[in-house]
Amino acid sequence: MNKQQISQLIESINAHETIIIFRHVRPDPDALGSQLGLKYAIQKLFPNKRVYAVGTTVDNLRFIGEMDKVQDDVFKDALALVLDTANAPRIDDERYQLCQTLIKIDHHPPVDQYGQVNIVNTKSSSTSEMIYEILNDIGFGNDLITRDVARCLYIGIVGDTGRFLFDNTTSRTMAIAAELLTYDIDHTQMINEMQQRDLKSIRFQGYVLQHFQFEQSVGTIFITKDILEQFDISANEASLFVNSLADTHGIQAWAFAVDETSEIRVRLRSKGVVINELAAQYNGGGHPLASGASVYSKDELEVLFNDLKLLVYASMKN
């Protein structure tokens, strides 16, 4: 990471008495793990500063940590640190705009550089891995990484690497994970909590496996509002099953679409074909092999499904 940017980050933390840490809507373990891990580290380094983590609480990830309730007036003159969020419209809590200074820390492709300082490393497996590196780069390292910090960063890395199964897992990722495990964190308990599903969710997963379509090495499924109601499951809970299709023999890419309040949110995944450019054509973006998109009708969704099949077919011909 750029040493000048790290210096700017430290200077900004030093200069502000209030620091508010943001992340993206519909958070995953990396968003929450990096957000809370950084919060705890800054609190240890600067015990007299006001440090908050904000955003909507997600029940199934509550075990990672709780969000803070912050009044509007607290945001004035504050430093905003926005983590794991590729573009500004996805920041959870629009009050980031009230802050005096904004710094972005992220590992997604840098399409929207909305910060006054943008610390981006697309080679990192996760933003949690980046936070670990930053804590070491600023010269504090183990002095800042407590058991609570280690626990949060570890679960973030585990989440974004698919428990170290995805190809974003590097030797450096494994070395960092091994170091974090030395802080007496309960690896098994955290993984169990992250993977645990209630009975209705297990039955919903059964529906997904029975009803997804598979054609031209591409899997697709559309979860309508009626299906969500049938299984009494929220759109956010449903999206957690995006990788249910991953073990299908011969699958190269898949699209997991959920009918949400104002849009159809589509999670795109791939085993090799670059899909983030396709996602960008449909109001989205992300990583080359893991992206998100949004469409606004069933007809548009069918076009996206077909474009994904054409993309995979073209790659297989080459």
Secondary structure, 3 states (H helix, E strand, C coil): CCHHHHHHHHHHHHHCCEEEEECECCCCHHHHHHHHHHHHHHHHHCCCCEEEECCCCCHHHHHHCCCCCCCHHHHCCCEEEEECCCCHHHECCHHHHHCCEEEEEECCCCCCCCCCEEEECCCCCCHHHHHHHHHHHCCCHHHCCCHHHHHHHHHHHHHHCCCCCCCCCCHHHHHHHHHHHCCCCCHHHHHHHHHCCCHHHHHHHHHHHHHCEEECCEEEEEECHHHHHHCCCCHHHHHCCHHHHCCCCCCCEEEEEEECCCCEEEEEEECCCCCHHHHHHCCCEECCCEEEEEECCHHHHHHHHHHHHHHHHHHHHC
